[in-house]
Amino acid sequence: MASQSAPLPSRFRFASRDSATGTDDLAALLQSRLLVIAMVIGVTFVVFFLLLTTRIGAVDAVTATSMARGRIIIALAVPPSLGCAWWLRQRTPRSMTALRRVEIALIAVFCFCIVLSIAADFPSLVLALDIAPVDLGLSQSVWMGLMIVAYGMMVPNRWQRTVQVIAMILVATALVDLWCLWQYPISASSTVAYLSAQWSALFGFTTFAVFGAYRLEVASNIARDALKLGQYVLVEKLGAGGMGEVHRAEHRLLRRPCAVKLIRPEHAGDPEALRRFEREVQATAALTHPNTVAIYDYGISDDGTFYYVMEYLPGATLEEVVTRDGPMTPSRAVHVLRQVAGALQEAHEAGLTHRDIKPGNVMLTARGGRRDVAKLLDFGLVTAQATGASGGEGQSDVTLAGMVVGTPAYMSPEQCAGDAQPGPSSDLYSLGALGFFLLTGRSPFEGRAALQMMIAHLHEPPPSAAALQPAVPPALDRVLQRCLAKQAADRFASAAELEEALVSALA
């Protein structure tokens, strides 16, 4: 299942309510945002250090002293900022705990440096406070205001935590203001004008920052709630088929990864499509073979969306594996075919016929430390025989007589002829075609139109895999040829017999 676009952007992830995967996404987002903040602080400090250096000789003694102190403070702040940016580089993912500590440390260091800078710069402002207290008050709010807005809009948080951190920034600013005004005799009118200008700007910055953090959190909750199905939260879209879409998801309480298949909205009002969807769930849930995908749950959401939940299989379909890596070796192909044959044997004993065996319906994954574990998927075209355990006595099939179902490149002659209830031997034919694909990289009658392929399945002798790939043992080629026999009676009697033949072919 190839990963496609994720419906829930990572900027809408918040640790306090997210699943484990959401927390991982949040950590990556927080790391990238802190990296930007650290780099901006570091580069800005470097620029101001250079400005102070070029201007220090062109001012009076008091201002020169203040600027010299500012240079020292900035010089002390640059290494931690750039060092923090290096630590936050994206090639090395960091834990959420470490990132939250760095977040607070970065804010604390910045605030400490700005507080020292305000205190060091204040003596040079004393004489000008009676002349332009409003302008100076606004100028003294810029650095803290920049930090407040950056924190509220860039660092992903719940809005309550944003308020708490910004409150600490404002307390630090208030303390340095009290110290500066206590140290120097400033008129009451100038003090009021200076503080009014400074704090009106700071409260404005705070309002925008908190409101932005709140709106981001609300957007996160809305986006996340829109992607909930019962106890499951959709994470990303994995693929789509004729009937529905498959999403990677997680159980909200168990934190267990899973895959959720949804019926397409255009089929939601189609009784036949819903019956087929429900039949797929019931048929697959009745099977317990380790090479059949496991079904966990089934349900209907509040908005009428039908879904079922199955095990999540990280890996690739056989079609993707062969397209990427080329034809398989005979031993690997037999290993895969035996697993699928085992899954089919259980299904056939339960009275079920899959009817759509093809490379895209078999996943190759790793389970329990074992590689190349095959998982048979998509029982959407399954039929239950009249006496099958799942079908029930006398139950009619959903597919209408004469309706052609399946994938033309891998359909049995019976399916191509329009047989509404092909038997287990039909699956064995398709499995033989699948084996041909694994060994040669192509289906038996590839390169033709769908109708021409179906005619070839009905009338043309199957090609030899050994003729296309000399490495294929003759005995294995004969096994595939028998699977691809035109008459069902000429094929293997069961999937178990086929599995035994595959073992013998490599003996």
C-alpha positions, 0 to 999 in steps of 0.5 A: 500500500503506497503512502499518499497524501496525509489528510491531517497536516502536521501543523494541526498536531497537538501532543496533549490529545494526540496518539503516539503517531501524532506525538511523533509528528508533533515532535518533528514539527516542534523541532523544525519550528524551534530550529527556525526560531533559534536561527532567526535569533542567532542571525539577528543578534549577529546583525545587531552586533555588527551594527553596534560595532560600526556605530560605537565610535560615533556617539557620546560616552554614555551611549557608547558605554551602553552600546558596548554593554549591549555588544557583550550581551549579544556576543554571549547570546549568539553561541547558545542560539546557534548551538541550539540551531545545530542541535535541532538540525533535522537529520537528528530527530529529538524526543518530545521531552528534550524539545520541550526543555530546549523550548523553555531554555531558548525562551529563557536565554532570549528573555535574559539577554533582552532584559540585560540589554534593556537594563544596559541601554536604559542609561542612554535613554534617560535624557531623551525620555522627557522628549520622546517617551512614547517612541522609546517605550515602543522601541523597548517593546520590539524585542519582547514583542517579537518573541511573544508573537514568534512563540504564539504563532510558531510553537505548537501548543495548547493555548493555555500553555502559550499564556503561561510562557508569555506571562513569564516573558511579561513578568521579566519585562515588568521586573526590568522596567521597575529596576530601571525606573527605580534607578533613575529619576524620571518624571511621572508624566514621562514614566506613564507615557513610556510604560503606556507605549511599551505595555500597550504594544506588548499586550497587543502582541500578546493578544495576537499570539494567544488568539493565534495559538487558540485558533490553531488548536481549534483547527487541530481539534476540528481536523482531528474530529473530522477524521475519527471513526468510532475508536479510530483516528485516520492518519494518512491515506494509503490507497484507493480501490473500486469500492473504497479507500484505505487509510492508516489509522490508530485505535485511540486507546490502545494506540495500535496501528491499523488500516481502515477501509472506507466505502466510497461516498458514491456507493454509500446509498447503493444497497448492492455495494453495501452488501458486498462491502459487508460480505467482504468483512464477514468473509475475511473475519471468519478466516484465521490463517496467518497469511490472510489479513486479520480483521479487527472491527467493523462499523458505521460512523455517525455520518453513515460512513461504512468501514472495517478495521484490519491489521496494518501491513507496512510493506509493498504489494507483490506488484510493487516489489516486482516492478521495483526489484524485477522478477523473483528467484524461484525459491523466493517466488515459491515461498510467497506462493506457498503462503498464498496457497495456504491462505486459499486452502482455509478459505476454500475449506470454508466455502469461499472463493476469492476471485481476484488473486493478483499481485496487487492483492498480496502484500509482502511484509515483515511480521514477528522478525520474519521477512517476506511474509505474504498477506492475502487482501481484498475479499471484496469479490469473494463468493460463498458456495451454497453450502459454505459456512459463510454463505448459509444454506440457499443464500444467493450470491450478490453478483448477478449471473453473467457478470464478469468480475475480477482482473483480466490479466489474472482471471480464470477461463470460467470467470472470462466466460461469465461464470457467476460462481467459479469454484476454488480451481478458479483461484488456483488458475489465478495463483498460477498466473500470479506465480508466472508474474513473480518469475517473469515480471509479466502476466501470462498474456500481457501487452493485450487489451482487456478483452483480448486477454480474456479471449486468450485465457479462454482459448490460447495455451499459456506461455512457458515461464522457463522460456522467458526465464531460463532460471525457472526449474522445469518442474516449477514451470510444469506446476504453473502450466498445470495451474493454468490449464483451461479445464478446471478438472486438469488443475490441482485438486486443492490449494494444499495439493498445489502447495505440496507440488511447489515444495517438490518442484524445488526439491 
